Structures are given as structure tokens and as C-alpha cells.
């Protein structure tokens, strides 16, 4: 995971949040639906919240163009 640029979670089953913490610890940018059930929601700023596949595409384009 420490070589990943993004950690994306949209849909699927609820998570406890350990993977989110691991991604953040590795310096990986987390893009996640704020309505997903996980225990560390306060760690996800508005700028990295997603709701749709289109949101993911736009966020990745934005962050890739302005690292």
C-alpha cells in the first residue's frame, strides 16, 4: 500500500476503518464516501469525499494535475 497513490472506497460492504488508517499512515490519499460506515470519519476532509464514479475521476484528475 505504501506505493499506492490513492485508496478508494465507494460502495460495497461496511469497513471498520483499519485500512483507511493504514493508507493514511503510508501517505496514500484516501478517497471515500462519507456515508460509508467506518469508525474514523473525522480523518476524511471534504476535499477527499466521493459519492460517484464521476467524483473519483474528477478528484484523481485534480490531484494528479496539482500534486
N, C-alpha and C positions, 0 to 999 in steps of 0.2 A: 504494500500500500504506500510505502514511502516514496515510490517512484511515480505514483499516480498524480495527475494534475487535479482531477475532480472526483468527488464521491457524490453520486446522485441517487436519491431515494424518492421515487414517485410511485405511489400505489403499492399493491402487494400487501403482505402481512405487516402487522404492527411490530416494532422493534423496541427493545429496551433502551437502546442508545449507546451501548458499548462500542459499536462500530463507528458511530459518529464521533465519540471521544477519541478513538484510535486514529481516525482520519485527521481530526484537528491536531492531535499530538504529533502527527507525521508532517504537518504543514500542508495537508491536502485541503483544498477548498470544498466545503460541503454545500451542495445544492439540495434542498429538501422541502417537501410540502409542510408548511407549518401546522397543518391539521393532522399530520401523521402522529401516531401515539408513540412517543418516546419521552424518557424522563428528563432530558436536558434541553428543553425547547428554548430556554433563555440564552443558550450559546449561539443561536442562529439569528443573525441580524436580518433585517428586512431585505437588504440588498441580495441575499443569497436564498431567499424563499422562492419556491416554484409551485405552480399549480397544474401546468400543462406541458406537453412535449414542446410546444412552441416557446414557452418560457425557458425551458432548458436550452434550446437552440439560441435564443436571444442572449441569455446570460453567458453562455460559453463564448459566443461571438464577442460580446462586450469585454469579458475578462481576458480573452486572447488578444484583443486589439489594444488593450490598456492594462498590461500586467502591473 
